Amino acid sequence: MMLDFGAGELVVIGVVALVAIGPKELPGVLRAVGKSVGKLRRMAGDFQNQFSDAMRDMELEEARKKVEEMGKQMSDTVAEATKDSAVHIDTYLAETASASSPAADPVTPATPDLPPVPEIAAVTSEQILANVEASVAAIPAAPVTAVSAPEAQPQLALDATPPAPKSAS
């Protein structure tokens, strides 16, 4: 809040100060009043900055809490969906196994390196995942062929002596 003084009011205050304090001490008193006003302004500015920082910290803390809450909700949702899908897979496998004919022979893998496929009726989703991982691990890696290595390029013979330069005679 600024003090609103008009020109006439300032003149009256100056005359009263000149009469009450005296002309010799008036500059020192005005200097002291100016320093005090400067200190008060700095203190008010510091208080305002601290208040703004505290408000900003509160807003950041609220935002952090909201993000943590959203992350927890998302992880709960993912865990629930994973659990539901595992139940659906198990029920589907159980229904498929009960609907299939018992006279059918189990399929043997074409490659002898792959693990055998168990009966569908006794397979859970965890076993399917383990079988897929084992099958992927059993697949041989494709050989890597090098394009042309610098060692395969012909080298110049360095032990041969260079021909002598022809002289112009």
Summary of the structure (lengths in Angstrom):
residues: 169
radius of gyration: 45.6
end to end distance: 107.6
largest distance: 123.0
contacts: 274
relative contact order: 0.04
helix: 63%
strand: 0%
